[in-house]
């Protein structure tokens, strides 16, 4: 099955766990789109205490390992000070039209937020 | 076949802000069938007023009847919880927020 994921929350580990599990089960993830407060997860300057784990770094690692496209909504990023200069590796910045395109192509669209 | 989209806004204007409607506006701009339903604290958009861009672009906008009643509000365009469940089942893509 082809999934498109939409992430609208700054916190939570469920989307990443879902993405890993879906790929392990042989499904395809055509895009993970970060919109609204989800934009915080693309900020490479994020540095939480080590005990909490660094979700931004985990996303970057996931992107590198899986090749799944991580897309930051440009306006959501601008509102929250996430731009090319501090964009985490593995992410790219694009518009909401990219999300719509993925949603149209996917079998299922999942929203986390 | 073009997909249909349902945007279910459950956050108040204070929590959500106009950014919540960006996706709905885009889907509407590309001529998809778009429903915008305001439920739970989302019905407070009735007081704040939806952005003009949204009311112009999205054809189907309704407030959930039970959420309105729970908050002592009333709107001209209402949808009951049962009817909403049916709409969710029939729609291709449901986006909550």
N, CA and C atoms of all chains as a GROMACS GRO file, in nm:
protein
  630
    1UNK      N    1   0.084  -0.121   0.000
    1UNK     CA    2   0.000   0.000   0.000
    1UNK      C    3   0.087   0.126   0.000
    2UNK      N    4   0.039   0.227  -0.070
    2UNK     CA    5   0.114   0.353  -0.077
    2UNK      C    6   0.057   0.452   0.026
    3UNK      N    7   0.141   0.494   0.120
    3UNK     CA    8   0.097   0.589   0.223
    3UNK      C    9   0.156   0.728   0.200
    4UNK      N   10   0.078   0.830   0.235
    4UNK     CA   11   0.131   0.967   0.247
    4UNK      C   12   0.103   1.010   0.390
    5UNK      N   13   0.205   1.062   0.458
    5UNK     CA   14   0.189   1.101   0.598
    5UNK      C   15   0.190   1.253   0.610
    6UNK      N   16   0.100   1.303   0.693
    6UNK     CA   17   0.095   1.447   0.720
    6UNK      C   18   0.118   1.467   0.869
    7UNK      N   19   0.217   1.547   0.903
    7UNK     CA   20   0.252   1.568   1.043
    7UNK      C   21   0.230   1.713   1.082
    8UNK      N   22   0.143   1.735   1.181
    8UNK     CA   23   0.106   1.872   1.217
    8UNK      C   24   0.134   1.903   1.362
    9UNK      N   25   0.211   1.815   1.427
    9UNK     CA   26   0.242   1.837   1.568
    9UNK      C   27   0.392   1.845   1.586
   10UNK      N   28   0.435   1.924   1.685
   10UNK     CA   29   0.578   1.943   1.709
   10UNK      C   30   0.638   1.824   1.784
   11UNK      N   31   0.553   1.745   1.847
   11UNK     CA   32   0.601   1.636   1.932
   11UNK      C   33   0.540   1.502   1.892
   12UNK      N   34   0.583   1.398   1.959
   12UNK     CA   35   0.525   1.266   1.939
   12UNK      C   36   0.614   1.176   1.855
   13UNK      N   37   0.627   1.050   1.898
   13UNK     CA   38   0.716   0.957   1.827
   13UNK      C   39   0.640   0.859   1.738
   14UNK      N   40   0.506   0.867   1.740
   14UNK     CA   41   0.426   0.770   1.664
   14UNK      C   42   0.452   0.775   1.513
   15UNK      N   43   0.459   0.893   1.450
   15UNK     CA   44   0.476   0.893   1.304
   15UNK      C   45   0.602   0.821   1.257
   16UNK      N   46   0.712   0.844   1.328
   16UNK     CA   47   0.838   0.780   1.289
   16UNK      C   48   0.829   0.629   1.310
   17UNK      N   49   0.770   0.588   1.421
   17UNK     CA   50   0.755   0.446   1.449
   17UNK      C   51   0.666   0.382   1.342
   18UNK      N   52   0.559   0.453   1.305
   18UNK     CA   53   0.470   0.401   1.201
   18UNK      C   54   0.544   0.387   1.069
   19UNK      N   55   0.619   0.492   1.034
   19UNK     CA   56   0.690   0.492   0.905
   19UNK      C   57   0.787   0.375   0.896
   20UNK      N   58   0.862   0.352   1.003
   20UNK     CA   59   0.959   0.242   1.004
   20UNK      C   60   0.889   0.108   0.989
   21UNK      N   61   0.780   0.093   1.064
   21UNK     CA   62   0.707  -0.034   1.064
   21UNK      C   63   0.642  -0.060   0.928
   22UNK      N   64   0.586   0.047   0.870
   22UNK     CA   65   0.520   0.031   0.739
   22UNK      C   66   0.619  -0.017   0.633
   23UNK      N   67   0.738   0.043   0.634
   23UNK     CA   68   0.840   0.002   0.536
   23UNK      C   69   0.884  -0.141   0.562
   24UNK      N   70   0.899  -0.175   0.690
   24UNK     CA   71   0.941  -0.311   0.726
   24UNK      C   72   0.838  -0.414   0.680
   25UNK      N   73   0.712  -0.373   0.676
   25UNK     CA   74   0.604  -0.464   0.633
   25UNK      C   75   0.587  -0.465   0.481
   26UNK      N   76   0.674  -0.392   0.412
   26UNK     CA   77   0.670  -0.395   0.266
   26UNK      C   78   0.583  -0.288   0.202
   27UNK      N   79   0.532  -0.194   0.282
   27UNK     CA   80   0.453  -0.085   0.225
   27UNK      C   81   0.545   0.024   0.173
   28UNK      N   82   0.485   0.116   0.100
   28UNK     CA   83   0.561   0.227   0.042
   28UNK      C   84   0.514   0.358   0.107
   29UNK      N   85   0.607   0.447   0.135
   29UNK     CA   86   0.569   0.580   0.185
   29UNK      C   87   0.614   0.680   0.080
   30UNK      N   88   0.519   0.744   0.014
   30UNK     CA   89   0.558   0.829  -0.098
   30UNK      C   90   0.599   0.969  -0.051
   31UNK      N   91   0.556   1.008   0.067
   31UNK     CA   92   0.596   1.141   0.116
   31UNK      C   93   0.559   1.155   0.264
   32UNK      N   94   0.641   1.231   0.337
   32UNK     CA   95   0.602   1.273   0.472
   32UNK      C   96   0.607   1.425   0.471
   33UNK      N   97   0.492   1.486   0.492
   33UNK     CA   98   0.479   1.631   0.481
   33UNK      C   99   0.463   1.693   0.620
   34UNK      N  100   0.545   1.793   0.649
   34UNK     CA  101   0.543   1.859   0.780
   34UNK      C  102   0.479   1.996   0.766
   35UNK      N  103   0.363   2.011   0.828
   35UNK     CA  104   0.288   2.136   0.816
   35UNK      C  105   0.251   2.185   0.956
   36UNK      N  106   0.211   2.310   0.968
   36UNK     CA  107   0.175   2.365   1.099
   36UNK      C  108   0.291   2.349   1.196
   37UNK      N  109   0.257   2.310   1.321
   37UNK     CA  110   0.362   2.293   1.422
   37UNK      C  111   0.458   2.178   1.390
   38UNK      N  112   0.422   2.095   1.295
   38UNK     CA  113   0.511   1.988   1.250
   38UNK      C  114   0.642   2.043   1.195
   39UNK      N  115   0.640   2.171   1.154
   39UNK     CA  116   0.759   2.236   1.098
   39UNK      C  117   0.876   2.235   1.197
   40UNK      N  118   0.844   2.237   1.327
   40UNK     CA  119   0.951   2.235   1.428
   40UNK      C  120   1.039   2.112   1.415
   41UNK      N  121   0.983   2.004   1.362
   41UNK     CA  122   1.059   1.878   1.352
   41UNK      C  123   1.162   1.881   1.240
   42UNK      N  124   1.166   1.992   1.164
   42UNK     CA  125   1.265   2.004   1.055
   42UNK      C  126   1.377   2.101   1.091
   43UNK      N  127   1.375   2.151   1.214
   43UNK     CA  128   1.474   2.252   1.256
   43UNK      C  129   1.598   2.183   1.313
   44UNK      N  130   1.709   2.192   1.240
   44UNK     CA  131   1.829   2.120   1.285
   44UNK      C  132   1.894   2.184   1.407
   45UNK      N  133   1.852   2.305   1.444
   45UNK     CA  134   1.908   2.369   1.563
   45UNK      C  135   1.844   2.317   1.692
   46UNK      N  136   1.743   2.233   1.677
   46UNK     CA  137   1.679   2.173   1.794
   46UNK      C  138   1.780   2.088   1.872
   47UNK      N  139   1.793   2.113   2.001
   47UNK     CA  140   1.886   2.031   2.079
   47UNK      C  141   1.829   2.002   2.218
   48UNK      N  142   1.741   1.903   2.225
   48UNK     CA  143   1.682   1.865   2.355
   48UNK      C  144   1.784   1.794   2.443
   49UNK      N  145   1.758   1.782   2.573
   49UNK     CA  146   1.849   1.706   2.661
   49UNK      C  147   1.865   1.564   2.608
   50UNK      N  148   1.986   1.507   2.617
   50UNK     CA  149   2.014   1.376   2.557
   50UNK      C  150   1.914   1.267   2.598
   51UNK      N  151   1.868   1.270   2.720
   51UNK     CA  152   1.778   1.164   2.769
   51UNK      C  153   1.646   1.160   2.693
   52UNK      N  154   1.611   1.273   2.633
   52UNK     CA  155   1.482   1.279   2.564
   52UNK      C  156   1.488   1.229   2.420
   53UNK      N  157   1.610   1.215   2.368
   53UNK     CA  158   1.624   1.174   2.228
   53UNK      C  159   1.602   1.294   2.137
   54UNK      N  160   1.669   1.293   2.024
   54UNK     CA  161   1.657   1.405   1.930
   54UNK      C  162   1.577   1.362   1.807
   55UNK      N  163   1.450   1.399   1.805
   55UNK     CA  164   1.361   1.353   1.698
   55UNK      C  165   1.403   1.407   1.562
   56UNK      N  166   1.453   1.529   1.558
   56UNK     CA  167   1.494   1.587   1.430
   56UNK      C  168   1.606   1.503   1.369
   57UNK      N  169   1.703   1.468   1.453
   57UNK     CA  170   1.815   1.385   1.406
   57UNK      C  171   1.764   1.247   1.363
   58UNK      N  172   1.663   1.196   1.434
   58UNK     CA  173   1.608   1.065   1.398
   58UNK      C  174   1.540   1.069   1.261
   59UNK      N  175   1.471   1.180   1.233
   59UNK     CA  176   1.408   1.195   1.101
   59UNK      C  177   1.515   1.197   0.992
   60UNK      N  178   1.624   1.272   1.019
   60UNK     CA  179   1.732   1.281   0.920
   60UNK      C  180   1.791   1.143   0.893
   61UNK      N  181   1.811   1.067   1.000
   61UNK     CA  182   1.866   0.933   0.986
   61UNK      C  183   1.770   0.843   0.907
   62UNK      N  184   1.642   0.857   0.940
   62UNK     CA  185   1.539   0.779   0.871
   62UNK      C  186   1.539   0.810   0.721
   63UNK      N  187   1.549   0.939   0.688
   63UNK     CA  188   1.548   0.980   0.547
   63UNK      C  189   1.668   0.921   0.474
   64UNK      N  190   1.782   0.923   0.541
   64UNK     CA  191   1.904   0.872   0.479
   64UNK      C  192   1.895   0.721   0.455
   65UNK      N  193   1.841   0.651   0.554
   65UNK     CA  194   1.832   0.505   0.545
   65UNK      C  195   1.726   0.458   0.446
   66UNK      N  196   1.613   0.529   0.445
   66UNK     CA  197   1.497   0.480   0.369
   66UNK      C  198   1.482   0.546   0.232
   67UNK      N  199   1.536   0.667   0.218
   67UNK     CA  200   1.516   0.742   0.094
   67UNK      C  201   1.378   0.805   0.083
   68UNK      N  202   1.299   0.798   0.192
   68UNK     CA  203   1.165   0.857   0.190
   68UNK      C  204   1.176   1.010   0.189
   69UNK      N  205   1.090   1.071   0.110
   69UNK     CA  206   1.092   1.217   0.093
   69UNK      C  207   1.030   1.286   0.216
   70UNK      N  208   1.109   1.372   0.281
   70UNK     CA  209   1.057   1.453   0.392
   70UNK      C  210   1.042   1.596   0.341
   71UNK      N  211   0.919   1.647   0.342
   71UNK     CA  212   0.894   1.779   0.285
   71UNK      C  213   0.840   1.874   0.391
   72UNK      N  214   0.907   1.988   0.403
   72UNK     CA  215   0.860   2.091   0.496
   72UNK      C  216   0.776   2.192   0.419
   73UNK      N  217   0.657   2.220   0.472
   73UNK     CA  218   0.571   2.323   0.413
   73UNK      C  219   0.640   2.459   0.427
   74UNK      N  220   0.659   2.527   0.315
   74UNK     CA  221   0.739   2.650   0.317
   74UNK      C  222   0.679   2.758   0.408
   75UNK      N  223   0.548   2.778   0.402
   75UNK     CA  224   0.487   2.884   0.484
   75UNK      C  225   0.489   2.847   0.632
   76UNK      N  226   0.469   2.719   0.662
   76UNK     CA  227   0.476   2.674   0.802
   76UNK      C  228   0.617   2.697   0.856
   77UNK      N  229   0.718   2.671   0.772
   77UNK     CA  230   0.857   2.692   0.811
   77UNK      C  231   0.887   2.839   0.835
   78UNK      N  232   0.839   2.923   0.744
   78UNK     CA  233   0.865   3.067   0.758
   78UNK      C  234   0.802   3.121   0.886
   79UNK      N  235   0.682   3.074   0.918
   79UNK     CA  236   0.614   3.120   1.039
   79UNK      C  237   0.692   3.084   1.165
   80UNK      N  238   0.770   2.975   1.156
   80UNK     CA  239   0.839   2.925   1.276
   80UNK      C  240   0.991   2.938   1.268
   81UNK      N  241   1.040   3.010   1.172
   81UNK     CA  242   1.184   3.033   1.162
   81UNK      C  243   1.263   2.912   1.116
   82UNK      N  244   1.201   2.824   1.037
   82UNK     CA  245   1.275   2.711   0.981
   82UNK      C  246   1.289   2.738   0.831
   83UNK      N  247   1.413   2.757   0.788
   83UNK     CA  248   1.439   2.785   0.646
   83UNK      C  249   1.564   2.709   0.603
   84UNK      N  250   1.607   2.731   0.480
   84UNK     CA  251   1.722   2.654   0.427
   84UNK      C  252   1.841   2.655   0.523
   85UNK      N  253   1.866   2.771   0.584
   85UNK     CA  254   1.985   2.788   0.668
   85UNK      C  255   1.986   2.691   0.787
   86UNK      N  256   1.871   2.657   0.840
   86UNK     CA  257   1.868   2.567   0.956
   86UNK      C  258   1.782   2.442   0.932
   87UNK      N  259   1.769   2.407   0.805
   87UNK     CA  260   1.690   2.289   0.770
   87UNK      C  261   1.771   2.162   0.798
   88UNK      N  262   1.707   2.068   0.865
   88UNK     CA  263   1.776   1.942   0.899
   88UNK      C  264   1.804   1.861   0.772
   89UNK      N  265   1.914   1.784   0.771
   89UNK     CA  266   1.945   1.700   0.655
   89UNK      C  267   1.831   1.604   0.625
   90UNK      N  268   1.809   1.579   0.497
   90UNK     CA  269   1.704   1.484   0.458
   90UNK      C  270   1.571   1.551   0.428
   91UNK      N  271   1.555   1.677   0.472
   91UNK     CA  272   1.432   1.752   0.444
   91UNK      C  273   1.451   1.840   0.322
   92UNK      N  274   1.341   1.868   0.253
   92UNK     CA  275   1.345   1.976   0.154
   92UNK      C  276   1.222   2.062   0.175
   93UNK      N  277   1.229   2.185   0.128
   93UNK     CA  278   1.120   2.281   0.148
   93UNK      C  279   1.038   2.291   0.020
   94UNK      N  280   0.907   2.282   0.035
   94UNK     CA  281   0.821   2.296  -0.082
   94UNK      C  282   0.684   2.348  -0.040
   95UNK      N  283   0.594   2.362  -0.135
   95UNK     CA  284   0.463   2.420  -0.107
   95UNK      C  285   0.358   2.315  -0.078
   96UNK      N  286   0.240   2.362  -0.037
   96UNK     CA  287   0.129   2.273  -0.002
   96UNK      C  288   0.083   2.191  -0.124
   97UNK      N  289   0.108   2.244  -0.244
   97UNK     CA  290   0.071   2.172  -0.365
   97UNK      C  291   0.138   2.035  -0.373
   98UNK      N  292   0.259   2.027  -0.316
   98UNK     CA  293   0.330   1.899  -0.314
   98UNK      C  294   0.258   1.797  -0.227
   99UNK      N  295   0.202   1.845  -0.117
   99UNK     CA  296   0.125   1.755  -0.030
   99UNK      C  297   0.002   1.704  -0.104
  100UNK      N  298  -0.067   1.794  -0.172
  100UNK     CA  299  -0.189   1.756  -0.244
  100UNK      C  300  -0.158   1.652  -0.351
  101UNK      N  301  -0.047   1.671  -0.419
  101UNK     CA  302  -0.006   1.578  -0.523
  101UNK      C  303   0.016   1.438  -0.463
  102UNK      N  304   0.084   1.434  -0.348
  102UNK     CA  305   0.110   1.305  -0.282
  102UNK      C  306  -0.021   1.243  -0.232
  103UNK      N  307  -0.108   1.327  -0.176
  103UNK     CA  308  -0.237   1.277  -0.125
  103UNK      C  309  -0.320   1.216  -0.238
  104UNK      N  310  -0.310   1.276  -0.356
  104UNK     CA  311  -0.384   1.224  -0.471
  104UNK      C  312  -0.330   1.091  -0.519
  105UNK      N  313  -0.199   1.073  -0.505
  105UNK     CA  314  -0.137   0.950  -0.554
  105UNK      C  315  -0.143   0.836  -0.453
  106UNK      N  316  -0.158   0.868  -0.325
  106UNK     CA  317  -0.151   0.766  -0.219
  106UNK      C  318  -0.280   0.684  -0.210
  107UNK      N  319  -0.263   0.561  -0.160
  107UNK     CA  320  -0.382   0.480  -0.129
  107UNK      C  321  -0.445   0.529   0.001
  108UNK      N  322  -0.361   0.570   0.095
  108UNK     CA  323  -0.409   0.617   0.225
  108UNK      C  324  -0.330   0.741   0.268
  109UNK      N  325  -0.401   0.838   0.321
  109UNK     CA  326  -0.336   0.956   0.377
  109UNK      C  327  -0.356   0.950   0.529
  110UNK      N  328  -0.247   0.953   0.602
  110UNK     CA  329  -0.258   0.949   0.748
  110UNK      C  330  -0.217   1.083   0.806
  111UNK      N  331  -0.293   1.130   0.903
  111UNK     CA  332  -0.265   1.259   0.965
  111UNK      C  333  -0.223   1.236   1.110
  112UNK      N  334  -0.110   1.290   1.146
  112UNK     CA  335  -0.063   1.286   1.285
  112UNK      C  336  -0.056   1.431   1.334
  113UNK      N  337  -0.129   1.462   1.439
  113UNK     CA  338  -0.121   1.602   1.483
  113UNK      C  339  -0.223   1.634   1.588
  114UNK      N  340  -1.023   0.981  -1.180
  114UNK     CA  341  -1.123   1.037  -1.088
  114UNK      C  342  -1.056   1.124  -0.981
  115UNK      N  343  -1.111   1.240  -0.961
  115UNK     CA  344  -1.052   1.329  -0.860
  115UNK      C  345  -1.096   1.288  -0.720
  116UNK      N  346  -1.003   1.296  -0.629
  116UNK     CA  347  -1.036   1.257  -0.491
  116UNK      C  348  -1.118   1.365  -0.422
  117UNK      N  349  -1.199   1.321  -0.326
  117UNK     CA  350  -1.273   1.416  -0.243
  117UNK      C  351  -1.199   1.432  -0.110
  118UNK      N  352  -1.208   1.551  -0.055
  118UNK     CA  353  -1.137   1.586   0.068
  118UNK      C  354  -1.233   1.640   0.174
  119UNK      N  355  -1.211   1.594   0.296
  119UNK     CA  356  -1.288   1.647   0.410
  119UNK      C  357  -1.190   1.698   0.514
  120UNK      N  358  -1.203   1.822   0.548
  120UNK     CA  359  -1.118   1.882   0.651
  120UNK      C  360  -1.203   1.904   0.775
  121UNK      N  361  -1.163   1.837   0.881
  121UNK     CA  362  -1.238   1.842   1.006
  121UNK      C  363  -1.160   1.926   1.106
  122UNK      N  364  -1.207   2.047   1.126
  122UNK     CA  365  -1.135   2.140   1.213
  122UNK      C  366  -1.197   2.136   1.353
  123UNK      N  367  -1.121   2.085   1.449
  123UNK     CA  368  -1.175   2.070   1.585
  123UNK      C  369  -1.111   2.167   1.685
  124UNK      N  370  -1.018   2.247   1.636
  124UNK     CA  371  -0.951   2.341   1.727
  124UNK      C  372  -1.013   2.480   1.718
  125UNK      N  373  -1.014   2.552   1.828
  125UNK     CA  374  -1.069   2.687   1.830
  125UNK      C  375  -0.977   2.780   1.752
  126UNK      N  376  -1.027   2.898   1.712
  126UNK     CA  377  -0.941   2.994   1.641
  126UNK      C  378  -0.816   3.029   1.722
  127UNK      N  379  -0.828   3.033   1.855
  127UNK     CA  380  -0.713   3.067   1.939
  127UNK      C  381  -0.605   2.958   1.930
  128UNK      N  382  -0.646   2.834   1.915
  128UNK     CA  383  -0.550   2.723   1.907
  128UNK      C  384  -0.498   2.704   1.765
  129UNK      N  385  -0.592   2.710   1.668
  129UNK     CA  386  -0.559   2.671   1.531
  129UNK      C  387  -0.506   2.783   1.444
  130UNK      N  388  -0.576   2.893   1.441
  130UNK     CA  389  -0.535   3.003   1.354
  130UNK      C  390  -0.565   2.974   1.209
  131UNK      N  391  -0.554   3.076   1.124
  131UNK     CA  392  -0.589   3.060   0.983
  131UNK      C  393  -0.504   2.958   0.909
  132UNK      N  394  -0.385   2.927   0.963
  132UNK     CA  395  -0.296   2.830   0.899
  132UNK      C  396  -0.363   2.694   0.881
  133UNK      N  397  -0.459   2.667   0.969
  133UNK     CA  398  -0.529   2.538   0.966
  133UNK      C  399  -0.599   2.515   0.832
  134UNK      N  400  -0.631   2.623   0.761
  134UNK     CA  401  -0.710   2.611   0.638
  134UNK      C  402  -0.625   2.607   0.511
  135UNK      N  403  -0.493   2.616   0.526
  135UNK     CA  404  -0.404   2.618   0.409
  135UNK      C  405  -0.425   2.498   0.317
  136UNK      N  406  -0.437   2.380   0.378
  136UNK     CA  407  -0.451   2.258   0.297
  136UNK      C  408  -0.585   2.256   0.225
  137UNK      N  409  -0.691   2.298   0.296
  137UNK     CA  410  -0.825   2.299   0.236
  137UNK      C  411  -0.829   2.396   0.118
  138UNK      N  412  -0.765   2.511   0.135
  138UNK     CA  413  -0.762   2.611   0.028
  138UNK      C  414  -0.691   2.557  -0.096
  139UNK      N  415  -0.583   2.484  -0.071
  139UNK     CA  416  -0.508   2.429  -0.184
  139UNK      C  417  -0.590   2.324  -0.258
  140UNK      N  418  -0.654   2.235  -0.181
  140UNK     CA  419  -0.736   2.131  -0.245
  140UNK      C  420  -0.850   2.194  -0.325
  141UNK      N  421  -0.908   2.302  -0.271
  141UNK     CA  422  -1.017   2.371  -0.340
  141UNK      C  423  -0.965   2.440  -0.467
  142UNK      N  424  -0.845   2.495  -0.457
  142UNK     CA  425  -0.786   2.565  -0.572
  142UNK      C  426  -0.762   2.471  -0.688
  143UNK      N  427  -0.740   2.343  -0.656
  143UNK     CA  428  -0.718   2.244  -0.763
  143UNK      C  429  -0.848   2.171  -0.799
  144UNK      N  430  -0.959   2.233  -0.767
  144UNK     CA  431  -1.091   2.184  -0.810
  144UNK      C  432  -1.131   2.047  -0.756
  145UNK      N  433  -1.084   2.015  -0.637
  145UNK     CA  434  -1.131   1.893  -0.574
  145UNK      C  435  -1.263   1.922  -0.503
  146UNK      N  436  -1.338   1.815  -0.478
  146UNK     CA  437  -1.456   1.831  -0.393
  146UNK      C  438  -1.405   1.846  -0.250
  147UNK      N  439  -1.433   1.960  -0.189
  147UNK     CA  440  -1.379   1.989  -0.055
  147UNK      C  441  -1.492   2.021   0.042
  148UNK      N  442  -1.492   1.948   0.153
  148UNK     CA  443  -1.584   1.980   0.263
  148UNK      C  444  -1.502   2.034   0.380
  149UNK      N  445  -1.550   2.137   0.442
  149UNK     CA  446  -1.490   2.186   0.565
  149UNK      C  447  -1.594   2.176   0.676
  150UNK      N  448  -1.563   2.094   0.776
  150UNK     CA  449  -1.657   2.077   0.887
  150UNK      C  450  -1.591   2.130   1.014
  151UNK      N  451  -1.663   2.214   1.086
  151UNK     CA  452  -1.611   2.267   1.211
  151UNK      C  453  -1.684   2.197   1.325
  152UNK      N  454  -1.607   2.130   1.410
  152UNK     CA  455  -1.665   2.053   1.519
  152UNK      C  456  -1.587   2.077   1.648
  153UNK      N  457  -1.641   2.028   1.757
  153UNK     CA  458  -1.584   2.052   1.890
  153UNK      C  459  -1.555   2.202   1.904
  154UNK      N  460  -1.434   2.240   1.954
  154UNK     CA  461  -1.407   2.384   1.971
  154UNK      C  462  -1.389   2.457   1.838
  155UNK      N  463  -1.384   2.382   1.729
  155UNK     CA  464  -1.377   2.444   1.596
  155UNK      C  465  -1.500   2.528   1.565
  156UNK      N  466  -1.613   2.498   1.634
  156UNK     CA  467  -1.734   2.577   1.607
  156UNK      C  468  -1.718   2.723   1.651
  157UNK      N  469  -1.618   2.751   1.733
  157UNK     CA  470  -1.596   2.891   1.773
  157UNK      C  471  -1.549   2.978   1.655
  158UNK      N  472  -1.518   2.915   1.541
  158UNK     CA  473  -1.489   2.994   1.421
  158UNK      C  474  -1.613   3.074   1.380
  159UNK      N  475  -1.727   3.028   1.427
  159UNK     CA  476  -1.852   3.100   1.401
  159UNK      C  477  -1.846   3.241   1.461
  160UNK      N  478  -1.788   3.250   1.579
  160UNK     CA  479  -1.774   3.380   1.647
  160UNK      C  480  -1.662   3.463   1.584
  161UNK      N  481  -1.548   3.396   1.560
  161UNK     CA  482  -1.431   3.469   1.508
  161UNK      C  483  -1.452   3.508   1.361
  162UNK      N  484  -1.530   3.427   1.291
  162UNK     CA  485  -1.548   3.450   1.148
  162UNK      C  486  -1.440   3.378   1.069
  163UNK      N  487  -1.480   3.292   0.978
  163UNK     CA  488  -1.382   3.224   0.894
  163UNK      C  489  -1.317   3.325   0.800
  164UNK      N  490  -1.189   3.304   0.766
  164UNK     CA  491  -1.124   3.395   0.671
  164UNK      C  492  -1.205   3.401   0.540
  165UNK      N  493  -1.214   3.520   0.482
  165UNK     CA  494  -1.294   3.539   0.362
  165UNK      C  495  -1.251   3.446   0.248
  166UNK      N  496  -1.119   3.428   0.240
  166UNK     CA  497  -1.062   3.341   0.138
  166UNK      C  498  -1.122   3.200   0.147
  167UNK      N  499  -1.142   3.155   0.270
  167UNK     CA  500  -1.195   3.019   0.292
  167UNK      C  501  -1.342   3.012   0.250
  168UNK      N  502  -1.422   3.110   0.291
  168UNK     CA  503  -1.565   3.106   0.257
  168UNK      C  504  -1.586   3.122   0.106
  169UNK      N  505  -1.494   3.188   0.041
  169UNK     CA  506  -1.505   3.203  -0.105
  169UNK      C  507  -1.464   3.077  -0.180
  170UNK      N  508  -1.360   3.010  -0.128
  170UNK     CA  509  -1.303   2.898  -0.203
  170UNK      C  510  -1.370   2.764  -0.174
  171UNK      N  511  -1.411   2.744  -0.049
  171UNK     CA  512  -1.466   2.614  -0.010
  171UNK      C  513  -1.618   2.617  -0.020
  172UNK      N  514  -1.672   2.528  -0.102
  172UNK     CA  515  -1.816   2.532  -0.129
  172UNK      C  516  -1.900   2.475  -0.015
  173UNK      N  517  -1.850   2.367   0.044
  173UNK     CA  518  -1.930   2.300   0.147
  173UNK      C  519  -1.870   2.327   0.285
  174UNK      N  520  -1.934   2.414   0.359
  174UNK     CA  521  -1.888   2.444   0.495
  174UNK      C  522  -2.005   2.422   0.590
  175UNK      N  523  -1.982   2.343   0.696
  175UNK     CA  524  -2.089   2.319   0.792
  175UNK      C  525  -2.034   2.307   0.933
  176UNK      N  526  -2.118   2.340   1.030
  176UNK     CA  527  -2.084   2.331   1.172
  176UNK      C  528  -2.157   2.210   1.230
  177UNK      N  529  -2.088   2.134   1.313
  177UNK     CA  530  -2.152   2.015   1.369
  177UNK      C  531  -2.256   2.054   1.474
  178UNK      N  532  -2.375   2.002   1.453
  178UNK     CA  533  -2.491   2.040   1.535
  178UNK      C  534  -2.468   2.018   1.685
  179UNK      N  535  -2.419   1.899   1.721
  179UNK     CA  536  -2.402   1.866   1.862
  179UNK      C  537  -2.297   1.956   1.929
  180UNK      N  538  -2.189   1.985   1.857
  180UNK     CA  539  -2.085   2.073   1.913
  180UNK      C  540  -2.139   2.214   1.936
  181UNK      N  541  -2.223   2.259   1.843
  181UNK     CA  542  -2.285   2.391   1.858
  181UNK      C  543  -2.374   2.393   1.982
  182UNK      N  544  -2.459   2.291   1.995
  182UNK     CA  545  -2.555   2.285   2.106
  182UNK      C  546  -2.481   2.281   2.240
  183UNK      N  547  -2.373   2.204   2.246
  183UNK     CA  548  -2.295   2.193   2.371
  183UNK      C  549  -2.237   2.327   2.413
  184UNK      N  550  -2.217   2.417   2.315
  184UNK     CA  551  -2.154   2.546   2.345
  184UNK      C  552  -2.253   2.662   2.336
  185UNK      N  553  -2.381   2.629   2.323
  185UNK     CA  554  -2.484   2.732   2.320
  185UNK      C  555  -2.478   2.820   2.196
  186UNK      N  556  -2.432   2.764   2.084
  186UNK     CA  557  -2.423   2.841   1.960
  186UNK      C  558  -2.521   2.786   1.856
  187UNK      N  559  -2.546   2.866   1.755
  187UNK     CA  560  -2.633   2.821   1.647
  187UNK      C  561  -2.581   2.873   1.514
  188UNK      N  562  -2.589   2.790   1.412
  188UNK     CA  563  -2.542   2.830   1.278
  188UNK      C  564  -2.645   2.792   1.174
  189UNK      N  565  -2.642   2.861   1.062
  189UNK     CA  566  -2.738   2.834   0.955
  189UNK      C  567  -2.707   2.699   0.888
  190UNK      N  568  -2.581   2.674   0.862
  190UNK     CA  569  -2.543   2.549   0.795
  190UNK      C  570  -2.488   2.449   0.896
  191UNK      N  571  -2.572   2.352   0.930
  191UNK     CA  572  -2.535   2.254   1.032
  191UNK      C  573  -2.532   2.114   0.973
  192UNK      N  574  -2.452   2.028   1.038
  192UNK     CA  575  -2.450   1.887   1.000
  192UNK      C  576  -2.454   1.806   1.129
  193UNK      N  577  -2.539   1.706   1.133
  193UNK     CA  578  -2.551   1.622   1.252
  193UNK      C  579  -2.436   1.523   1.261
  194UNK      N  580  -2.411   1.472   1.382
  194UNK     CA  581  -2.299   1.381   1.404
  194UNK      C  582  -2.315   1.254   1.319
  195UNK      N  583  -2.437   1.203   1.308
  195UNK     CA  584  -2.461   1.080   1.228
  195UNK      C  585  -2.428   1.105   1.081
  196UNK      N  586  -2.474   1.220   1.034
  196UNK     CA  587  -2.452   1.257   0.894
  196UNK      C  588  -2.302   1.276   0.867
  197UNK      N  589  -2.232   1.333   0.967
  197UNK     CA  590  -2.088   1.356   0.954
  197UNK      C  591  -2.014   1.222   0.943
  198UNK      N  592  -2.057   1.126   1.023
  198UNK     CA  593  -1.994   0.994   1.020
  198UNK      C  594  -2.007   0.933   0.880
  199UNK      N  595  -2.123   0.953   0.819
  199UNK     CA  596  -2.149   0.902   0.685
  199UNK      C  597  -2.058   0.972   0.583
  200UNK      N  598  -2.045   1.104   0.600
  200UNK     CA  599  -1.961   1.183   0.510
  200UNK      C  600  -1.814   1.140   0.519
  201UNK      N  601  -1.769   1.114   0.642
  201UNK     CA  602  -1.630   1.070   0.663
  201UNK      C  603  -1.608   0.936   0.590
  202UNK      N  604  -1.706   0.847   0.603
  202UNK     CA  605  -1.694   0.715   0.539
  202UNK      C  606  -1.690   0.726   0.387
  203UNK      N  607  -1.760   0.824   0.333
  203UNK     CA  608  -1.770   0.839   0.187
  203UNK      C  609  -1.655   0.916   0.124
  204UNK      N  610  -1.582   0.994   0.207
  204UNK     CA  611  -1.478   1.082   0.153
  204UNK      C  612  -1.345   1.008   0.138
  205UNK      N  613  -1.272   1.038   0.032
  205UNK     CA  614  -1.144   0.970   0.006
  205UNK      C  615  -1.038   1.006   0.110
  206UNK      N  616  -1.020   1.137   0.133
  206UNK     CA  617  -0.914   1.182   0.223
  206UNK      C  618  -0.974   1.268   0.335
  207UNK      N  619  -0.953   1.225   0.458
  207UNK     CA  620  -1.004   1.301   0.573
  207UNK      C  621  -0.885   1.358   0.649
  208UNK      N  622  -0.884   1.488   0.666
  208UNK     CA  623  -0.774   1.554   0.736
  208UNK      C  624  -0.828   1.620   0.862
  209UNK      N  625  -0.779   1.573   0.975
  209UNK     CA  626  -0.824   1.629   1.102
  209UNK      C  627  -0.722   1.728   1.156
  210UNK      N  628  -0.768   1.818   1.236
  210UNK     CA  629  -0.674   1.915   1.295
  210UNK      C  630  -0.744   2.011   1.386
   0.00000   0.00000   0.00000
